[in-house]
Amino acid sequence: MSKRDITKLTGIDRHVLDRIYKGEVKGIKFETLNKLCFALDCTPNDLFKYVPDEN
């Protein structure tokens, strides 16, 4: 599925999707996460990987 398809299905701005894809965001709204999971038929666990801080 392309970013364009995801944009159409979710209504999420393509610039927001690009920033999420590139890992340039420090947080994500639950509404956005819900839209992505619905469009991709997945859970948040499928989208993110936990990486502990270096501290």
N, CA, C and O atoms as a printed pandas DataFrame, in Angstrom:
     atom_number atom_name residue_name chain_id  residue_number  x_coord  y_coord  z_coord
0              1         N          MET        A               1    0.845   -1.171    0.000
1              2        CA          MET        A               1    0.000    0.000    0.000
2              3         C          MET        A               1    0.894    1.239    0.000
3              4         O          MET        A               1    1.864    1.323    0.753
4              5         N          SER        A               2    0.558    2.171   -0.834
5              6        CA          SER        A               2    1.382    3.379   -0.953
6              7         C          SER        A               2    0.977    4.419    0.096
7              8         O          SER        A               2   -0.095    4.332    0.695
8              9         N          LYS        A               3    1.849    5.395    0.303
9             10        CA          LYS        A               3    1.525    6.493    1.218
10            11         C          LYS        A               3    0.299    7.249    0.715
11            12         O          LYS        A               3   -0.514    7.733    1.503
12            13         N          ARG        A               4    0.180    7.340   -0.585
13            14        CA          ARG        A               4   -0.984    8.013   -1.173
14            15         C          ARG        A               4   -2.273    7.278   -0.814
15            16         O          ARG        A               4   -3.275    7.909   -0.475
16            17         N          ASP        A               5   -2.251    5.947   -0.887
17            18        CA          ASP        A               5   -3.413    5.142   -0.508
18            19         C          ASP        A               5   -3.760    5.343    0.960
19            20         O          ASP        A               5   -4.929    5.473    1.322
20            21         N          ILE        A               6   -2.728    5.368    1.800
21            22        CA          ILE        A               6   -2.947    5.548    3.238
22            23         C          ILE        A               6   -3.533    6.933    3.509
23            24         O          ILE        A               6   -4.417    7.079    4.352
24            25         N          THR        A               7   -3.049    7.936    2.806
25            26        CA          THR        A               7   -3.574    9.286    2.950
26            27         C          THR        A               7   -5.059    9.321    2.593
27            28         O          THR        A               7   -5.857    9.934    3.302
28            29         N          LYS        A               8   -5.425    8.665    1.498
29            30        CA          LYS        A               8   -6.824    8.630    1.079
30            31         C          LYS        A               8   -7.702    7.901    2.097
31            32         O          LYS        A               8   -8.805    8.356    2.403
32            33         N          LEU        A               9   -7.223    6.783    2.618
33            34        CA          LEU        A               9   -8.010    5.989    3.564
34            35         C          LEU        A               9   -8.167    6.662    4.926
35            36         O          LEU        A               9   -9.212    6.547    5.566
36            37         N          THR        A              10   -7.134    7.357    5.357
37            38        CA          THR        A              10   -7.128    7.886    6.725
38            39         C          THR        A              10   -7.469    9.358    6.825
39            40         O          THR        A              10   -7.969    9.817    7.852
40            41         N          GLY        A              11   -7.198   10.101    5.758
41            42        CA          GLY        A              11   -7.365   11.550    5.834
42            43         C          GLY        A              11   -6.204   12.240    6.522
43            44         O          GLY        A              11   -6.259   13.443    6.775
44            45         N          ILE        A              12   -5.153   11.493    6.828
45            46        CA          ILE        A              12   -3.959   12.051    7.467
46            47         C          ILE        A              12   -3.138   12.765    6.395
47            48         O          ILE        A              12   -2.908   12.217    5.317
48            49         N          ASP        A              13   -2.704   13.969    6.689
49            50        CA          ASP        A              13   -1.901   14.753    5.761
50            51         C          ASP        A              13   -0.645   13.981    5.361
51            52         O          ASP        A              13   -0.017   13.326    6.193
52            53         N          ARG        A              14   -0.291   14.065    4.094
53            54        CA          ARG        A              14    0.879   13.303    3.612
54            55         C          ARG        A              14    2.180   13.757    4.265
55            56         O          ARG        A              14    3.103   12.959    4.428
56            57         N          HIS        A              15    2.261   15.024    4.638
57            58        CA          HIS        A              15    3.468   15.514    5.313
58            59         C          HIS        A              15    3.606   14.866    6.692
59            60         O          HIS        A              15    4.712   14.547    7.129
60            61         N          VAL        A              16    2.492   14.679    7.360
61            62        CA          VAL        A              16    2.502   13.999    8.670
62            63         C          VAL        A              16    2.943   12.557    8.487
63            64         O          VAL        A              16    3.771   12.058    9.249
64            65         N          LEU        A              17    2.398   11.884    7.482
65            66        CA          LEU        A              17    2.796   10.498    7.215
66            67         C          LEU        A              17    4.278   10.394    6.891
67            68         O          LEU        A              17    4.952    9.474    7.354
68            69         N          ASP        A              18    4.787   11.322    6.107
69            70        CA          ASP        A              18    6.218   11.328    5.775
70            71         C          ASP        A              18    7.072   11.469    7.028
71            72         O          ASP        A              18    8.077   10.775    7.178
72            73         N          ARG        A              19    6.675   12.362    7.926
73            74        CA          ARG        A              19    7.447   12.575    9.162
74            75         C          ARG        A              19    7.404   11.326   10.054
75            76         O          ARG        A              19    8.407   10.968   10.672
76            77         N          ILE        A              20    6.245   10.668   10.119
77            78        CA          ILE        A              20    6.134    9.436   10.897
78            79         C          ILE        A              20    7.023    8.368   10.275
79            80         O          ILE        A              20    7.773    7.692   10.979
80            81         N          TYR        A              21    6.940    8.218    8.955
81            82        CA          TYR        A              21    7.713    7.215    8.231
82            83         C          TYR        A              21    9.210    7.407    8.428
83            84         O          TYR        A              21    9.950    6.435    8.575
84            85         N          LYS        A              22    9.652    8.652    8.431
85            86        CA          LYS        A              22   11.075    8.956    8.574
86            87         C          LYS        A              22   11.541    8.969   10.028
87            88         O          LYS        A              22   12.732    9.141   10.291
88            89         N          GLY        A              23   10.623    8.791   10.969
89            90        CA          GLY        A              23   10.990    8.790   12.386
90            91         C          GLY        A              23   11.307   10.172   12.914
91            92         O          GLY        A              23   12.090   10.317   13.852
92            93         N          GLU        A              24   10.708   11.185   12.321
93            94        CA          GLU        A              24   10.988   12.562   12.710
94            95         C          GLU        A              24    9.998   13.112   13.739
95            96         O          GLU        A              24   10.042   14.301   14.054
96            97         N          VAL        A              25    9.129   12.288   14.254
97            98        CA          VAL        A              25    8.148   12.751   15.241
98            99         C          VAL        A              25    8.547   12.262   16.631
99           100         O          VAL        A              25    9.138   11.194   16.786
100          101         N          LYS        A              26    8.213   13.060   17.625
101          102        CA          LYS        A              26    8.506   12.675   19.010
102          103         C          LYS        A              26    7.291   12.052   19.677
103          104         O          LYS        A              26    7.396   11.464   20.753
104          105         N          GLY        A              27    6.135   12.182   19.031
105          106        CA          GLY        A              27    4.905   11.621   19.559
106          107         C          GLY        A              27    3.881   11.500   18.451
107          108         O          GLY        A              27    4.057   12.040   17.358
108          109         N          ILE        A              28    2.813   10.788   18.746
109          110        CA          ILE        A              28    1.746   10.594   17.769
110          111         C          ILE        A              28    0.421   10.634   18.512
111          112         O          ILE        A              28    0.289   10.062   19.594
112          113         N          LYS        A              29   -0.551   11.307   17.932
113          114        CA          LYS        A              29   -1.874   11.385   18.541
114          115         C          LYS        A              29   -2.549   10.022   18.455
115          116         O          LYS        A              29   -2.361    9.282   17.490
116          117         N          PHE        A              30   -3.342    9.701   19.483
117          118        CA          PHE        A              30   -4.073    8.437   19.464
118          119         C          PHE        A              30   -5.030    8.373   18.275
119          120         O          PHE        A              30   -5.250    7.300   17.713
120          121         N          GLU        A              31   -5.588    9.496   17.896
121          122        CA          GLU        A              31   -6.490    9.549   16.743
122          123         C          GLU        A              31   -5.752    9.136   15.474
123          124         O          GLU        A              31   -6.288    8.382   14.663
124          125         N          THR        A              32   -4.533    9.623   15.300
125          126        CA          THR        A              32   -3.717    9.273   14.138
126          127         C          THR        A              32   -3.354    7.800   14.164
127          128         O          THR        A              32   -3.430    7.116   13.143
128          129         N          LEU        A              33   -2.962    7.316   15.322
129          130        CA          LEU        A              33   -2.606    5.907   15.480
130          131         C          LEU        A              33   -3.803    5.020   15.158
131          132         O          LEU        A              33   -3.663    4.005   14.477
132          133         N          ASN        A              34   -4.971    5.401   15.645
133          134        CA          ASN        A              34   -6.185    4.634   15.382
134          135         C          ASN        A              34   -6.479    4.568   13.885
135          136         O          ASN        A              34   -6.822    3.505   13.366
136          137         N          LYS        A              35   -6.346    5.696   13.192
137          138        CA          LYS        A              35   -6.594    5.740   11.751
138          139         C          LYS        A              35   -5.611    4.847   10.993
139          140         O          LYS        A              35   -6.000    4.135   10.067
140          141         N          LEU        A              36   -4.353    4.889   11.384
141          142        CA          LEU        A              36   -3.345    4.054   10.721
142          143         C          LEU        A              36   -3.627    2.568   10.942
143          144         O          LEU        A              36   -3.567    1.770   10.006
144          145         N          CYS        A              37   -3.932    2.208   12.174
145          146        CA          CYS        A              37   -4.203    0.793   12.474
146          147         C          CYS        A              37   -5.430    0.302   11.723
147          148         O          CYS        A              37   -5.440   -0.822   11.220
148          149         N          PHE        A              38   -6.466    1.135   11.640
149          150        CA          PHE        A              38   -7.672    0.750   10.905
150          151         C          PHE        A              38   -7.353    0.558    9.420
151          152         O          PHE        A              38   -7.746   -0.447    8.828
152          153         N          ALA        A              39   -6.649    1.510    8.820
153          154        CA          ALA        A              39   -6.333    1.447    7.392
154          155         C          ALA        A              39   -5.436    0.268    7.049
155          156         O          ALA        A              39   -5.585   -0.346    5.992
156          157         N          LEU        A              40   -4.509   -0.048    7.939
157          158        CA          LEU        A              40   -3.539   -1.115    7.676
158          159         C          LEU        A              40   -3.949   -2.460    8.272
159          160         O          LEU        A              40   -3.249   -3.460    8.112
160          161         N          ASP        A              41   -5.105   -2.475    8.969
161          162        CA          ASP        A              41   -5.599   -3.692    9.621
162          163         C          ASP        A              41   -4.511   -4.315   10.502
163          164         O          ASP        A              41   -4.142   -5.478   10.340
164          165         N          CYS        A              42   -4.014   -3.505   11.435
165          166        CA          CYS        A              42   -2.938   -3.955   12.307
166          167         C          CYS        A              42   -3.126   -3.379   13.703
167          168         O          CYS        A              42   -4.109   -2.689   13.972
168          169         N          THR        A              43   -2.187   -3.663   14.579
169          170        CA          THR        A              43   -2.184   -3.095   15.926
170          171         C          THR        A              43   -0.999   -2.142   16.049
171          172         O          THR        A              43   -0.088   -2.182   15.222
172          173         N          PRO        A              44   -0.997   -1.280   17.079
173          174        CA          PRO        A              44    0.157   -0.395   17.271
174          175         C          PRO        A              44    1.470   -1.174   17.390
175          176         O          PRO        A              44    2.527   -0.694   16.979
176          177         N          ASN        A              45    1.392   -2.357   17.947
177          178        CA          ASN        A              45    2.579   -3.189   18.111
178          179         C          ASN        A              45    3.222   -3.541   16.762
179          180         O          ASN        A              45    4.430   -3.764   16.681
180          181         N          ASP        A              46    2.410   -3.586   15.720
181          182        CA          ASP        A              46    2.927   -3.880   14.379
182          183         C          ASP        A              46    3.636   -2.683   13.752
183          184         O          ASP        A              46    4.415   -2.841   12.812
184          185         N          LEU        A              47    3.367   -1.489   14.273
185          186        CA          LEU        A              47    3.890   -0.268   13.675
186          187         C          LEU        A              47    5.155    0.260   14.342
187          188         O          LEU        A              47    5.958    0.946   13.710
188          189         N          PHE        A              48    5.329   -0.063   15.621
189          190        CA          PHE        A              48    6.407    0.549   16.388
190          191         C          PHE        A              48    7.312   -0.488   17.023
191          192         O          PHE        A              48    6.906   -1.615   17.308
192          193         N          LYS        A              49    8.540   -0.075   17.232
193          194        CA          LYS        A              49    9.525   -0.919   17.911
194          195         C          LYS        A              49   10.053   -0.125   19.093
195          196         O          LYS        A              49   10.406    1.045   18.947
196          197         N          TYR        A              50   10.110   -0.745   20.252
197          198        CA          TYR        A              50   10.630   -0.076   21.443
198          199         C          TYR        A              50   12.153   -0.094   21.423
199          200         O          TYR        A              50   12.774   -1.149   21.294
200          201         N          VAL        A              51   12.743    1.086   21.551
201          202        CA          VAL        A              51   14.199    1.218   21.625
202          203         C          VAL        A              51   14.494    2.048   22.874
203          204         O          VAL        A              51   14.186    3.239   22.915
204          205         N          PRO        A              52   15.091    1.420   23.896
205          206        CA          PRO        A              52   15.372    2.162   25.145
206          207         C          PRO        A              52   16.320    3.331   24.919
207          208         O          PRO        A              52   17.170    3.300   24.029
208          209         N          ASP        A              53   16.156    4.373   25.749
209          210        CA          ASP        A              53   17.080    5.492   25.720
210          211         C          ASP        A              53   18.476    5.006   26.105
211          212         O          ASP        A              53   18.628    3.979   26.766
212          213         N          GLU        A              54   19.480    5.751   25.688
213          214        CA          GLU        A              54   20.862    5.379   25.994
214          215         C          GLU        A              54   21.233    5.646   27.442
215          216         O          GLU        A              54   22.245    5.140   27.927
216          217         N          ASN        A              55   20.429    6.433   28.134
217          218        CA          ASN        A              55   20.750    6.796   29.530
218          219         C          ASN        A              55   20.622    5.627   30.448
219          220         O          ASN        A              55   20.855    5.758   31.650
